[in-house]
Amino acid sequence: MVILLVQITMNILPEVYRPQNEPLLENETRKDRFAFRNNAMYVSLGTLSAVAVLAYILRNTKQLPAASFFFLAFSLIVIFIYSIPPFRFLNRGFGEIFLAIQIAYTFPSFAFTLQADQTHPFLALTIPLTFLAFAYFIVLDFQAFAQDQKYNRITFLTRLGWERVVPLHNIFVLFAYVFVFAMPAFNLSLKLIWPAFLTLPFALYQIFQLRNISLGTKPNWTLLNATALGVFGLTTYFLALTFWLR
């Protein structure tokens, strides 16, 4: 419940500070804009208040370990830096990084420490997952590139340009699997985490698709988005299933 409320906040709070040149709805009026902004603010305050109450209850009942409290606090800091001026990294070209950190690193770490009451070398696996999540958000940037340029949105793609982002995307994807291969350095046997490599062929296909798009091939956005989401989602699933069975 806490994670769900935090993610709702991260999705809604940025809308309070949406620039005037970015309409949410076509032909929206000034009254519509202010009404939506106010509603977004009320919902955000409500979800943040609910998170605070739940954290207080968990802390008082000794169900919120110090490690979990740290990750929860870190998660809220990520939200504020991502959403609120003067930081608002959502519009500085770093929003995708913070989204990836929140979803692939902070949430799994918070959930694990909440159950285990401590950290574990297993949490090192959130790092390659973060790279795969970041690669997925980069793919989404490509599909929205024209609209982002129209409204002068600064994303990771519009800030760096596709010539730089395509090779960076490929590096992030490949580095994720290199990091998994290096897990024995964190006392995690490859015999335990090898299912993560089951998604490697799809990851290579994801790289292949984006490379072809950069060379001028007509894009199949549905297939590319499904591939990128599948690589991140299935890798997370295989790792979680492996640890649950073991």
N, C-alpha and C positions, 0 to 999 in steps of 0.2 A: 504494500500500500504506500509506504514512504517513497519508494522508487517511482511508482506511478505518479504520485503527486509532484515529485521533483521534476519529472519529465514534462508533465502538463505545464508546470511553471515555465520551464525552458522554452516551450513552444509558444506560450501566450504572452509572456512578459515582453519579448522584443516587439510585439505589435503595438505596445503602448508608445514606443518611440519610433514607430515607422515614419520615414521621411515623407514630406508632403507630396513629393513627386512620384511616390509609389502607391497608387490606388489599390485598395484591396479588392474592390468590386468595380466593374465597368460602370462609368457614368455616376459614380457615387457623389453625393452632395457633401457640403461641409458639415451639415448636421449629422449625416450618416457617419462621417469620419470620426467626429467627436463622440458620438454615441458608442461606436465600436471601441474606440480607445478607452473610454471610461469603463465599459463592460470588461475589457481585457484587464484593466487595472484592478477592478474589484475581484475578478476571478483569481488573478495572481496573488493578491493579498490574502484571499481565502485559502488558496493552496499552501502558501508559505506559512500561514497561521496554523493550518492543519499539520504540516510537517513539524512545526515547533511543538505543538501539543503532543503529537505522537512520540517525538524524541524525548520530551519531558517524562511522559508516562513510562517509556522503555527504560530511561535512566533511573527513575525512581524505583522501578521494579527489578533493577539490576539485570536488565536484558539488553542493555546497550553497552558493549565493551568499549574500552578506550579507542581501540583501532577502528571500530565501526563509527564512533563519534567523529574521529578524525576524517574518515572518508565522507561522511555526511556533510561535515563543515566544508571540506574541499569541494564537494559537489555544489553547494550553495555559492561558494566563491566563483566557481566556473560559470554558474548561471549569471551572476551579476556582471562579471567581466565580459561575458558573451553578449549581454542584453542591454546594459544601461550605460548611457554616456557618463563621463567622457571616454570610457573605455570602448564599449560597444564593438568588440572585435568582429561581430557579425558583419559589419559594414567596413571592415578594414582588410578583408582578405584572409582572415584567420578563423572565421566562423566554423569552417569544416573541421579544423584541427580540434577545436573545443568540443564540437559535437562528438567526434570520434573518441576523445578522451573520456567524455561523460558516459557514453554508451558502452564502450568496450573496456575501459579501465576502471572508472569510478564505481559504476553500478555493480559489476561482478565482485569487485573487492569489498564493497560495503556488504553485499549479500553473503559472501563467504565468511567474513569476520563476524557477522551477526550470528551465524550458525556455529562457527568453530571457536569463537571467543579469542582468536589469535590469528596472526598472519601465517603464511605458509609459502614455501618456494613455488607452489602451484600458481600463485598470483603473478609470477613472472610471465606466464602465458598470456596475460592481458596485454602485454606489450605488442607481440605480433598481431593479436586481434585488433589492437588500436590502429596498426598500420593498414590492415585489411578494411577496417571501417572507414578510415580516411580515404583510401582508394575508391571506395564505393561513393562517398560524397563528392569526390572529384568527378566521377562518371556522371553524377547528377548535374554537376556544373556544366558539363558539355552540352547536355540537352537543353539547359536553360540559358545558354550563352547569349543567344540573340536577344531575349527578353531582358537579361541582365544589362546588356549594353544599352538597350532602349531606355531603361530607367536609371542608368548610371550606377548600378549596384557594383560594389567592389567585392568580388569573390576571389578565391584562390586562383581561379582560372583567368579572370579578367585582370587581376593584378600582375600576374607573371606572364600571361600569354600562353597559347597552346603549344608553341614551340618548346617552351621550357617545362610545361606541366606534363606533357605526355611522357618524356623520359623519367621525370620524377615519379609519376604514377607507377611506371614499370619498376623502378627501384624500390618503391614502398612495398609493392606486392611481392617481389622476389626476396626482399630483406625479411619480410614476415616469415617466410619458410626457412631462410637461413637462421633466423633467431630461434625458431622451433628446433632446428637441427642442433643448435648450440645449447639446448636445455640441460644436457648432462652437467654443464657448469653450474647449474642451479640445483643439482642433486635430483633431477628428474630424468628417469631412464627413457630412452627412445622406444623401448619395448612397451612403455606405458602410453606414450603420446603419439605413436606412429599413425593413428587414424587421421591426424591433422593433414597428413600428406595425401589423403584420398582426394582432397579438393585441388591439389596442385595442377592436374590437367585442365581443370576449369579456369584456374588462375592464369595459366599460360594462354588459354583461349581468350580470356578477358584482355590480356595484353595485346594479343593478335588483333582483336577487333578494334581496339583504340588506335593501334598503329595504322590499320587500314583507313580509319576515319581521318587520321592526320595526313594521309597520303591522297585524300580526295575521294575515297570510296563512299557511296551512299550509305548513311548510317541506318542500322536497325536498332533504334533506341530501346525498344521493348526487350529484345534479346540481350543487348548489352547490359541494361539495368538488371535484368533477371540474373545474368551471369555474375555480375558484381555482388548483388545481394546474396546470391546463392553461395558464393565463395566465402563471404563473411559469415553468413548464417549457418551454413553447414559445417564450417570449421569450428565454430563455437559449439554447435550441437554435438559433433563427434567428440570434442574434448570433454564436454560436460557429461556425455553419456559414458565415456571411458572411465572417468573418475567416479561416477556414480556406481558403475558395475564393479569397480575394483574396491 
